[in-house]
Amino acid sequence: MPTYEYLCRRCNHTFEEKMTVEEKKNTKICCPKCRSEEVRQQFFGLNLSGKKNKGGDSSGGCCGGGSSCCG
C-alpha cells in the first residue's frame, strides 16, 4: 500500500498516511496534531524498502485508511 507524506501548513507537523490510490482520492486529509485541513503532500522520493525512517514521526495519525478525522 502506498505511503504518502504530508506537511501541515498551520503547525509545520510532518506525517505519513498509508492508503490506496482510491482511498487517497476519496479521503480528506487533515493534520493529526492540530486537525487542520491545510496540508500539502510532500514529494521527497520513493521508499521501496517499506521500512520507516529513523528519527521522524511516521505515525499515520487518525486520518488514514479512508476515514476522515477532519471536522
N, C-alpha and C positions, 0 to 999 in steps of 0.2 A: 504494500500500500504506500503511495507517495506521501512524503513528509514535506509540508510547506512551512517556511519560516516567515514570521511576521514581525513588524516593528510597530508599536503603538506610538502614534504621533503626539498623544497627550502626555503620557508618563514615561516615554522612552523605553518601555519594557520590551524585550525581545522574547518571543515564544514560538513554539512549533505546534503544528496541528497535523495529525495523521488522518487522512480521509481519501476516499476515492475521488476521481475526477468528477463524477456525477454529484457526489456529496458537496464538493467544492463549489459547483455551480449553484446548488440549492441552499447553501448554508450562509447565513450572515455571520461573519467573524467579528468577535469582539475581544478586547484585551481581558485576560483572566485576572489581572491585577486591579485595574480601575474600571472595568466594564465599558470602556469607551469603544465606540464603533469606528473611531478614527485610526484605523490600522492600514498598513501598507505591506504588501507581500515583498519580501526581500529575495534577491537572486544572487546568491554567493557561489553557486556551483552545484554539482551533483554529488550526492552521497550514495555510492553504490554498495558500501560495506554494510549498511544498516546499523552501524554502531553509533552510539551517542557521542557527541563531542565532550571532552573533559572540560570542566570549569564553568560552562554556561548553564543557564537554567533551560532545560529542554523539556519541561513539563508541558503536556498537551493542554493544560487548562481545562475549562469546563465546556468549551465550545466544540470540541472535536466529535467525530462520529456522527455528524449530520444533525446534531441537536443545537439549537441556538440558546445562548445564555444571555443574550442582549435583551434589554427591555425591562 
